[in-house]
Amino acid sequence: MLASDQELEEAGNRLGERLLTIGRTVATAESCTGGWVAKVLTDRAGSSAYVLGGLVTYSNEAKQGLLGVTRKSLDEHGAVSEPVVREMVAGALVATDADVAVAISGVAGPGGGSEDKPVGTVWFAWGSSPASTVAVVKHFEGDRDQVRRQAVLFALQGVNNFVDEV
């Protein structure tokens, strides 16, 4: 299933409106999506009222240096894992002082997959503190662009649902 530009725009606008309404801010910590969630959120004029920043931490070194992801988590679980995206959320919250952060790390393809983590495996986390952070894994079908588009849409929808619950 391909997430169209229009679907991404609508999801970004919904989240932006929701954040404005409740007076909250967001930050992103992205790996496989390469800043696409932040891009969708900042496509809207006035988004600086709710987007504090976005960190693209594609390499493990960037995840460690910019977000404080531990070498232990990376070594034991790999970059595409629940512990890593949880630590990415915590690091983004500290780095930006946002109210909510979202993290994404996955295998977009076409290479890089394994038996345990095939192409299309993407871990997500969002939260306003380590204790409130929710993490979920999804498996998307399609080529690199399709996996990334679906991941961006799922992240925007997930954060929107999260801010409605807290």
HELIX and SHEET records of a PDB file:
HELIX    1   1 ASP A    5  ILE A   22  1                                  18    
HELIX    2   2 TRP A   36  THR A   42  1                                   7    
HELIX    3   3 SER A   47  ALA A   49  5                                   3    
HELIX    4   4 ASN A   60  LEU A   67  1                                   8    
HELIX    5   5 ARG A   71  HIS A   77  1                                   7    
HELIX    6   6 GLU A   82  THR A   96  1                                  15    
HELIX    7   7 ARG A  144  GLU A  165  1                                  22    
SHEET    1   A 5 VAL A  51  VAL A  56  0                                        
SHEET    2   A 5 VAL A  26  GLU A  30  1                                        
SHEET    3   A 5 VAL A 100  GLY A 106  1                                        
SHEET    4   A 5 THR A 121  GLY A 127 -1                                        
SHEET    5   A 5 VAL A 134  HIS A 139 -1                                        
END                                                                             
